[in-house]
Amino acid sequence: MDILVESGATKSTGIGYEGTSIFFTYKTAGINATYTSKEAIHDIFCDLIVKNNIEASKIQNIRYYGAGCFNKIHAEKVKEVLHNLFPNANITVLSDLYAACHALCHQKKGWVGILGTGAASCFYDGEQIVKKVPSLGWLLGDEGSGIYLGKLFVKEYLSDNLENEITLDFEKTFSVSKPNVFEKVYQTPNPQTFFASLPVFLHKHIEKKQIKTLIENAFQEFFNQQIEYYSEFPHPWFFCGSIAYYFQDILVEVAKKNHLKIERIIQECAKDLL
């Protein structure tokens, strides 16, 4: 049996298969190789092994696509953990950007964007990534991502800029007040987790002009990061990720305003990679 893993910062999808037969599909915790420790990665894969009754020594091939793995040092970290757990497997570790390229484009040329918990983009020539837009992570970048949307919303909330109805529903839904939110942002070890939880709430209020404008602005900021490359590679866009998928009407609308064509949007890549 072979194993395919697609891992983002929030969740990982593991698929056990042989040829066209799928033996299991399993969701587990997310991995970003930039931040996630070896110990945590080890524990996540141990959970995958135990919950699916996998005989690790009999796994022949593992394809791992993950956030943070464009950096070779981080990719090696994941590969080392996998090699220790699956000693007889041929292991390939690639960036989540390659997962998006392979799942969305096949042999087509195009711009590929990931808009999920985080954000990333590149130009794919049908075989290789030939241009990768710099990704600065959740603190300094990730425009258009779930975390970025959460940050924009929290800023509006703390600045008293939201409609009263939205404010009251937010405080009720998350059992928070302004002091609680300040604490979550400035005194907890992983504030990005809180930010990333907010897009579901935003989707609930998507008909509110204030929320729609916030999302439009976030997607415009995403495209602003790519604008200097458009003339060099005038090709269509392909997107994956939960934010791109659930807010696709707004994403397509913003793309059109920038004279860009979006050819395809999917939520996850895993099954398209088999």
N, C-alpha and C positions, 0 to 999 in steps of 0.2 A: 504493500500500500504506500502511496505517496501522500504528502500533506502540503496544502497550500494555505498560507496565512497572509491576510491583509490586516495591517494594524495601524490605526490612527491613535490620536492622543486619548480619545474617550473609550473606544472599544476595539477589540480584535475579533476577527472572524477566522476560524480555522475550519478547513474542509479536508476530510480524509477521502481519498478516491483511488480508483484503479481503472485506467482507461476512461470509459464514460460512466462507470458505476460510482455513485457517491455513497460512502459508508456512514459518514456523519457530517453534520454542520454544527459548529459550536461557537457561541459568543462568550467572550471573556473580557477581562479588563484591557484597557488600552495601553499601548506602549509608544512612547516617543523616545527614541534611542539617545537623543540629546540630553534628556533629563532623567529617564528611568534607570535605576541602578541595575547592575548585573543580578543582584539578589532578587530584586522585584521581578525582573524578566524570567529568571529561573523559576520563581514561584508561580508565575502565570502559566508557564508551559508545563509545570508539574500538574497544575490544575487541569489543563487540557488532556494530559496523559491519563490521569486518574479517572476523570469524568467520562472518558470515552473508551476506557479499557484498552489502551494502546500498548502493544508490545514494542517498546522503543527500539529494541535491537533489530526489529524486522522492517523498520521504515527505510525505504530505499532512497527516496528523494524528498527534499523539502525546498519549496520556493517561498521565501519570506519577502514581502513587500511592506516597508514600514516607514512611518514618520521619523525624520532625523537621520535616515540611512543614506542620504546623498553624500554625507560626510563619511569618508572611508574609515576613519577611526571609530566612529559610532557604529558603522555597519559591522566592523570586526568584533566589536563588543557583543553584538547580537549573535554573530556567527560562532563565537567562542562558546557562548551559553548553549546554543543549539547542538554544537558538536559534542559537548559533554553529556547532553541528555540523549542524543541520537547518534551514537558512535559509528554506526555503519552507513549513515545516510550521506548522500551527495547534497551539499547545502549551498543554495544560492540566496544571497541577501541583496535586495535592491531597494531603492527609494520608493516611497509611496507615489512619487511622481511617475515612475515607470509603471506602477500598477495602473494609474489613470491613463497613461499613454497606451498601454497594451490593451486595456479593457475598452477604451473609447475609440481609438483611432485605427487599430490594426495596422495596415500599411499606409494609411492616409497621412498627409502632412497637416499640421494644424497647431494652434495654440491650445494648451491644456491647462485648465485651472482646477485646483482643489479648494472648495469652500466648505469646510466642515468646522470642527472645533478650532482649527488653525487654517491658514491659507498658504497656497504656494502656486506657482505657475511656471510654465516653460514653453519653448517651441520645440515640437517633435517633427523630425523629417521623414517619418515612416519607419525608421530603424533606430535612431539615436536621439537623445536630447541634445540639441545643438546650441540652445540659448536658454539659460535659467535666470529668471529675474531674482535678484538678491532677496532672501527671506530673512527678516530681522526678528522673527519670533513674536510671541504674544505681547511682550512689554513695549517693544519699539515699533512693531509692524503688525502683520497679519490682518491688514485692512480687508473688510468684507467677511471675515470669519465670524464664527459664533461668539468667540471671546470678544472680538472687536465690537460686535453688536451689543453685547452685554455691557461693555465699558461705556459706550455711547449712551445707553439707556440709564445706567447708574448716574452718569454725569448730569443728565437731564433731571433725574429724580432729586439728586442732592442739591441741584440749583433751583429747585421749585419751579421748573419749567413745564411740568406735565399737567395735563388736564386732571381735574380732581377725581374723576371717575377712574382713570388709569392708576393714579396714585393710590387710591383706596383699595382697588383690587390687587395691586402689587403688594401692599402691606399685609392684606388679608391672606393672599396666596402663599407668601413666603414667611408670614409671621414675623415681620420686621418693622422697624422704625428707623429714622435717620441715624441714631446712635448705633443701632445694630449693624446697619449697612457700612458705616465708617469702620466698625470693628472688623467686619468680614473683609473689607478691602485692605485695611492697613495693619491689622493685628493677627491675621490668620496666615499660616505658612504657604497656602496655595490659593490665593484669591482668584486665580484664573478659573478654578473649578466653579466658583460662584458665578462669575461672568458667563461661563459656558452654559450654565443652567437656564439662562434667561431667554434665549430665543424661542423656546416653547411658549412662554408667556407672551412674547411679542407676536407670535403667530396667532394667538387667541384674539389679539386686538388689531389684526392686520387691516381691518376696515377703517380704523381711526387714521385720519390724515396725518396726525403727528407721528404715529408709529411708522406709517408707510414712508414718510419723508425721511425719517431716521435711517430706515433700511436703504432707501434710494441713495442717500448720502454715503453710506458705508460701501455700497457697490461702486459708486462713482470713484471713491477713494481707491478701491481695488484697481479699477481700470486706469486711474491716474498713474499708478505705479508702473504700468506697462506701456504707456503712451509713446515713449521715445523709441520703442521697438516696432511699432505698428507698420511704419513705412518699409522697414527692412524685411518683414515677413507678413505680407497682406493675405493672411489665410483665415479660415473660420475658427471659431472657438468650440471647445468641448469641455464640459464640466462634470465633476463628480463631487459628492459630499452632501450631507444633510441640509446645510444652509442653501446651497445651490438648488437642491431638489425641492425643498418645501417653500422657498421664496422665488421659484423660477419665473413666475409671471413678472415680478419686479426686476429680476436680473435681466430677462430678455428685453424689457422696456428700457432699462438703462443702457444696455448694449446698443440698442437701435439708436438711441440719442447720440451715441459715440460712433455711429456708422459702422458697427461691428455685427457680424452674423454669428449666432450660436447654433451649431448644427445638432448637438445632442447633449442631454443632461441625464445623469443617472445618480441614484443615491449611494450605491455601493459598487465596488469593482469585483469582489471576490468571484462570483459565479461567472462573470464574463471573462475571467482569466483561465478557466478550465479548458 
